[in-house]
Amino acid sequence: MGVVVSIDKGRSDAEASLSDLVALVADGMGRVNTTILSRTGSDVAMIPEVANHLIASGGKRLRPVLTLATAALCGYSGPDGDVKLAASVEFMHTATLLHDDVVDESDMRRGRVAARIKWGNEASVLVGDFLLGQAFRMMVEVGSLRALDILSAAATVIAEGEVMQLTAAKNTETSEDEYLAVIRGKTAELFAAACEVGPVLAERPRAEQAACRSYGMNLGIAFQLIDDVLDYGGTSAALGKNVGDDFREGKITLPIVLAFRRGSEEERAFWRRTLQAGEVADGDLETAHTILRRHRALEDTVERARHYGAMARDALALFPNGPMKAALLGAVDFCIARAH
């Protein structure tokens, strides 16, 4: 009955659905990676050490890929605006990961020891700030006030989302709407902004800009919902952090919201003890799995993700069919397929 099948075939199916998009923007991503390496340079030795520890650890770099892809979808033909904005998006994402690991007291990120463990919380926060500064420098160099407005607004919304998550942390009474508001801010907003700046650079009509933003927003929500599921049944390789971290950190995610709402009073007492009071004993993660599956919380979270994935696909209906549109639709399949 499991939702998540942690086997190589499941991962390879997900990889295949993203491969066309990655191939189409490969040249641009090569330039993005070169830009990223050049912009992490500093006379302060610790800055490139900490930054490159996380940047070089892998990850799909899905957000900058989306910036390049939506710019290409909309016919952008400038020299390097898409590359600089894609690198800016990746720096913003990396900065939030460095900051998140400090807030969440995480030990692992992308399969490696978290930067905060190796260099300390202070260095992680400050290098994150350095990367944000470099991101904004590149945005200014591009010379598009509208793109700068979109990405700077996204930085504000992301911070608001993180604070909202702090407020909701350990609150087992969190509603589904409240939780969705959190992930719209902390995760989906950067997806949306990454996709919106592509048509902005190409000076496309507002309708196309809005369509790309909608695609990114809904894709980002779907992506986070699948991450929520993977925390209770995926692998560390697929998730990029230790499986069960959300549970151990007392994070309220959609599977928990659904199981708490549907459960018995005894089950609610379990969630209050483990998540709210932080009293986690041996075997509690397995008990959590049992309760989540009993109430189909994982399955229904995947269904919610499919719903948002469908809205992402619909957003691209405005654009003519072609290889890039097909590849962007495949990115939706990738996000959902990670749960299988």
JONOR-V56121 format. One record per residue. N is the residue number from 1. RES is the residue in three letters. PSI is psi in degrees with one decimal (* if undefined). OMEGA is omega as a letter, one per 30 degrees, with the letter a starting at -180 (* if undefined). BURIAL is I if it has 9 or more other C-alpha atoms within 8 Angstrom, else O. Layout:
[[N RES PSI OMEGA BURIAL] [N RES PSI OMEGA BURIAL]]
//
This chain:
[[1 MET -2.6 a O] [2 GLY 145.9 l O] [3 VAL -39.7 a I] [4 VAL 123.7 l I] [5 VAL 106.3 a I] [6 SER 70.6 l I] [7 ILE 161.5 a O] [8 ASP -36.0 a O] [9 LYS -42.1 l O] [10 GLY -42.0 l I] [11 ARG -39.6 a I] [12 SER -34.3 l O] [13 ASP -42.3 l I] [14 ALA -43.3 l I] [15 GLU -42.0 a I] [16 ALA -35.4 a I] [17 SER -13.8 l I] [18 LEU -14.2 a I] [19 SER -36.9 a O] [20 ASP -42.4 l I] [21 LEU -45.1 l I] [22 VAL -42.0 a I] [23 ALA -39.9 a O] [24 LEU -28.8 a I] [25 VAL 16.4 a I] [26 ALA -43.7 a O] [27 ASP -45.9 l O] [28 GLY -39.8 a I] [29 MET -30.3 l I] [30 GLY -40.7 l O] [31 ARG -35.9 l I] [32 VAL -45.6 a I] [33 ASN -38.8 l I] [34 THR -42.2 l O] [35 THR -42.9 l I] [36 ILE -46.0 a I] [37 LEU -40.9 a I] [38 SER -32.7 a O] [39 ARG -6.3 l O] [40 THR -1.8 l I] [41 GLY 143.3 l O] [42 SER 150.0 l O] [43 ASP -18.1 l O] [44 VAL 105.8 a O] [45 ALA -34.5 a O] [46 MET -28.3 a O] [47 ILE -54.7 l I] [48 PRO -29.8 l I] [49 GLU -50.9 a O] [50 VAL -45.6 a I] [51 ALA -47.4 a I] [52 ASN -24.4 l I] [53 HIS -42.7 a I] [54 LEU -44.0 a I] [55 ILE -40.8 a O] [56 ALA -3.5 a O] [57 SER -0.5 l I] [58 GLY -138.7 a O] [59 GLY 156.7 a O] [60 LYS -17.2 a O] [61 ARG 43.1 a O] [62 LEU -38.2 a O] [63 ARG -49.1 l I] [64 PRO -32.0 l I] [65 VAL -42.3 a I] [66 LEU -36.1 l I] [67 THR -48.2 l I] [68 LEU -41.1 a I] [69 ALA -43.6 a I] [70 THR -31.9 l I] [71 ALA -43.7 l I] [72 ALA -40.4 l I] [73 LEU -35.7 a I] [74 CYS 8.6 l I] [75 GLY 22.6 l O] [76 TYR 134.6 a I] [77 SER 19.6 l O] [78 GLY 173.9 a O] [79 PRO -48.4 a O] [80 ASP 11.2 a O] [81 GLY -41.4 a I] [82 ASP -36.9 a I] [83 VAL -45.3 a I] [84 LYS -39.2 l I] [85 LEU -36.0 l I] [86 ALA -41.6 l I] [87 ALA -37.4 l I] [88 SER -43.7 l I] [89 VAL -43.0 l I] [90 GLU -37.6 l I] [91 PHE -40.1 l I] [92 MET -43.5 l I] [93 HIS -45.7 a I] [94 THR -40.4 l I] [95 ALA -42.2 a I] [96 THR -34.7 l I] [97 LEU -43.4 l O] [98 LEU -43.6 l I] [99 HIS -42.5 a I] [100 ASP -42.0 a O] [101 ASP -30.8 l I] [102 VAL -47.7 a I] [103 VAL -42.9 a O] [104 ASP -6.6 a O] [105 GLU 42.7 a O] [106 SER 147.3 a I] [107 ASP -16.7 a I] [108 MET 144.0 l I] [109 ARG 125.9 a I] [110 ARG 40.4 l I] [111 GLY 3.9 l I] [112 ARG 163.3 l O] [113 VAL 137.1 a I] [114 ALA 148.0 a I] [115 ALA -34.4 a I] [116 ARG -28.8 l I] [117 ILE -39.3 a I] [118 LYS -38.9 a O] [119 TRP -12.1 l I] [120 GLY 158.5 a I] [121 ASN -41.8 a I] [122 GLU -46.1 a O] [123 ALA -39.6 a I] [124 SER -45.1 l I] [125 VAL -45.6 a I] [126 LEU -36.6 l O] [127 VAL -35.5 l I] [128 GLY -41.7 l I] [129 ASP -39.2 l I] [130 PHE -44.3 a I] [131 LEU -37.8 l I] [132 LEU -40.9 l I] [133 GLY -43.0 l O] [134 GLN -37.3 l I] [135 ALA -45.9 a I] [136 PHE -31.1 l I] [137 ARG -43.4 l O] [138 MET -37.8 l I] [139 MET -42.4 l I] [140 VAL -39.5 a I] [141 GLU -32.6 a O] [142 VAL -33.9 l I] [143 GLY 13.2 l O] [144 SER 108.6 l I] [145 LEU -35.8 a O] [146 ARG -43.0 l O] [147 ALA -41.1 l I] [148 LEU -41.2 l I] [149 ASP -43.1 a O] [150 ILE -47.7 a I] [151 LEU -34.7 l I] [152 SER -37.9 l I] [153 ALA -38.3 l O] [154 ALA -40.5 l I] [155 ALA -39.6 l I] [156 THR -46.2 a O] [157 VAL -39.5 l I] [158 ILE -44.7 l I] [159 ALA -40.9 l I] [160 GLU -41.4 l I] [161 GLY -39.6 l I] [162 GLU -40.2 l I] [163 VAL -39.1 l O] [164 MET -38.9 l I] [165 GLN -38.7 l I] [166 LEU -41.1 a O] [167 THR -38.6 a O] [168 ALA -15.3 a I] [169 ALA 133.1 l I] [170 LYS 6.3 l I] [171 ASN 98.3 a I] [172 THR -9.1 l I] [173 GLU 2.4 l O] [174 THR 133.2 a I] [175 SER 165.9 l O] [176 GLU -42.0 l I] [177 ASP -41.2 l O] [178 GLU -40.7 l O] [179 TYR -42.1 l I] [180 LEU -34.4 l I] [181 ALA -37.4 l I] [182 VAL -49.5 a I] [183 ILE -24.2 l I] [184 ARG -40.3 a I] [185 GLY -54.5 a I] [186 LYS -23.3 a I] [187 THR -54.7 a I] [188 ALA -28.0 a I] [189 GLU -39.3 a I] [190 LEU -36.1 l I] [191 PHE -46.2 a I] [192 ALA -46.7 a I] [193 ALA -40.5 l I] [194 ALA -37.1 a I] [195 CYS -32.6 a I] [196 GLU -34.0 a I] [197 VAL -19.5 l I] [198 GLY -58.7 l I] [199 PRO -25.6 l I] [200 VAL -45.8 l I] [201 LEU -38.2 a I] [202 ALA -1.0 l I] [203 GLU 45.0 l O] [204 ARG 163.6 a I] [205 PRO 157.6 a O] [206 ARG -31.6 l O] [207 ALA -39.8 l O] [208 GLU -36.8 l I] [209 GLN -44.3 a I] [210 ALA -37.2 a I] [211 ALA -44.1 l I] [212 CYS -38.0 l I] [213 ARG -43.2 l I] [214 SER -42.6 l I] [215 TYR -50.1 a I] [216 GLY -41.9 a I] [217 MET -49.1 a I] [218 ASN -35.2 l I] [219 LEU -41.7 a I] [220 GLY -39.9 l I] [221 ILE -45.7 l I] [222 ALA -42.6 a I] [223 PHE -46.9 a I] [224 GLN -39.2 l I] [225 LEU -38.2 l I] [226 ILE -37.8 l I] [227 ASP -39.7 l I] [228 ASP -40.5 l I] [229 VAL -44.7 a I] [230 LEU -29.7 a I] [231 ASP -21.2 a I] [232 TYR 5.2 l I] [233 GLY 12.5 a I] [234 GLY -155.0 l I] [235 THR 157.1 l I] [236 SER -34.7 l I] [237 ALA -40.4 a O] [238 ALA -33.8 a I] [239 LEU -28.9 a I] [240 GLY 4.7 l I] [241 LYS 179.3 a I] [242 ASN 131.7 l I] [243 VAL 136.6 a I] [244 GLY 0.1 l I] [245 ASP -41.4 l I] [246 ASP -42.5 a I] [247 PHE -48.2 a I] [248 ARG -29.8 a I] [249 GLU -0.9 l I] [250 GLY 23.9 a I] [251 LYS 135.5 l I] [252 ILE 112.4 l I] [253 THR 173.9 a I] [254 LEU -42.0 l I] [255 PRO -38.3 l I] [256 ILE -43.2 l I] [257 VAL -45.6 a I] [258 LEU -45.0 a I] [259 ALA -37.7 l I] [260 PHE -44.0 a I] [261 ARG -37.6 a O] [262 ARG -11.9 a O] [263 GLY 173.9 l I] [264 SER 169.9 l O] [265 GLU -34.4 l O] [266 GLU -40.7 l O] [267 GLU -38.5 l I] [268 ARG -36.9 l I] [269 ALA -35.3 l O] [270 PHE -46.7 l O] [271 TRP -38.3 l I] [272 ARG -40.4 a I] [273 ARG -48.0 a I] [274 THR -43.9 a I] [275 LEU -43.0 a I] [276 GLN -48.9 a I] [277 ALA -15.7 l O] [278 GLY 22.6 l I] [279 GLU 86.0 a O] [280 VAL 123.5 a I] [281 ALA 167.4 l O] [282 ASP 135.1 l O] [283 GLY -9.9 a O] [284 ASP -33.8 l I] [285 LEU -38.7 l I] [286 GLU -39.0 l O] [287 THR -40.8 l O] [288 ALA -44.4 l O] [289 HIS -45.8 a I] [290 THR -45.7 a O] [291 ILE -43.2 a I] [292 LEU -41.9 a I] [293 ARG -34.5 l I] [294 ARG -36.5 a O] [295 HIS 14.4 l I] [296 ARG 31.2 a I] [297 ALA -36.9 l I] [298 LEU -46.1 l I] [299 GLU -43.2 a I] [300 ASP -28.4 l I] [301 THR -40.0 l I] [302 VAL -39.3 l I] [303 GLU -39.3 l O] [304 ARG -41.9 l I] [305 ALA -40.7 l I] [306 ARG -37.9 l I] [307 HIS -47.3 l I] [308 TYR -32.6 l I] [309 GLY -40.1 l I] [310 ALA -38.1 l O] [311 MET -34.6 l I] [312 ALA -43.4 l I] [313 ARG -44.5 a I] [314 ASP -34.6 a O] [315 ALA -29.4 a I] [316 LEU -1.4 a I] [317 ALA -22.0 a O] [318 LEU -24.6 a O] [319 PHE 148.0 l O] [320 PRO 153.0 l O] [321 ASN 146.3 l O] [322 GLY 174.9 a O] [323 PRO -40.8 a O] [324 MET -41.7 l I] [325 LYS -43.9 l I] [326 ALA -39.6 a I] [327 ALA -37.2 l I] [328 LEU -36.3 l I] [329 LEU -36.3 l I] [330 GLY -29.8 l I] [331 ALA -32.3 l I] [332 VAL -44.7 l I] [333 ASP -39.8 l I] [334 PHE -48.3 a I] [335 CYS -41.3 a I] [336 ILE -40.2 a I] [337 ALA -17.5 l I] [338 ARG -20.1 a I] [339 ALA 3.9 a I] [340 HIS * * I]]
//
